[in-house]
Amino acid sequence: MAITMILFLAISFILQGAFGELVCEELPIGMCSFAISSGGNRCSLETYTSRRDGSTKLQCKTSQILVDEIKEHIESDECINACGLERYSIGISSDTLLDSAFALKICSNDCSKNCPNIADLYHNLAQAEGVNLPELCKALLNSPRRALSKVISSSGAAAASSGSESAPAAGATFGPAGSPVGAPAPM
């Protein structure tokens, strides 16, 4: 853990010092998810198919999602762990909020009070689905199943997504080498 943090800080300082700003496309894939560029855009880990060998690879891209108050930020390992997240999360999606165990992690004081970047992200994702995250958190403490069924029925989040079956879904988890290690987040 200490070595990871040292590497994280070293890479952060090198990138910011060498380029003067944090650019998503220049981040290592292991630092991409939950990062924010100098311009205030969220970075997003995305998949692409290699033209050379047809394999699925990962790349860090600048999303269109703007953050108001945080810039040049790479999320800490402490916040990734406290909020129940993965460094290799693909895309940006509210689907993970439908998992009560995950939502409870986001609602925990360790996450919501100590990790403003992640709290802001999931607050905005919930809001985009017509859900008030603080109210969801209160409801989850009282009755997780009922709270999530209300979210699903009010937001239409249970609708099946369409798309290519060969492409990993948003929320899929990949290992350090870019190979899939888990299934997409539960819907």
SULKACOR-V587916 format. One record per backbone hydrogen bond with DSSP energy under -1.0 kcal/mol. CO is the residue of the C=O (numbers start at 1). NH is the residue of the N-H. Records with the same first field share a line. If there is no record, write none. Layout:
# SULKACOR-V587916
CO->NH + NH
This chain:
# SULKACOR-V587916
1->5
2->6
3->7
4->8
5->9
6->10
7->11
8->12
9->13
10->14
11->15
12->16
13->17
14->18
15->19
16->20
22->38
23->26
24->27
28->31
32->35
35->43
36->73
37->40 + 72
40->67
41->37
42->63
44->61
45->91
46->59
48->57
50->54
55->50
57->48
59->46
61->44
65->42
73->36
76->80
77->81
78->82
79->83
80->85
81->84
86->89
88->174
90->171
94->97
95->98
96->99
99->103
100->104
101->105
102->106
103->107
108->112
109->113
111->115
115->119
116->120
117->121
118->122
119->123
120->124
121->125
122->126
123->127
124->128
126->131
127->130
132->136
133->137
134->138
135->139
136->140
137->141
138->142
139->143
143->147
144->148
145->149
146->150
147->151
148->152
149->153
150->154
151->155
152->156
156->159
169->172
172->90
173->181 + 182
175->178
179->175
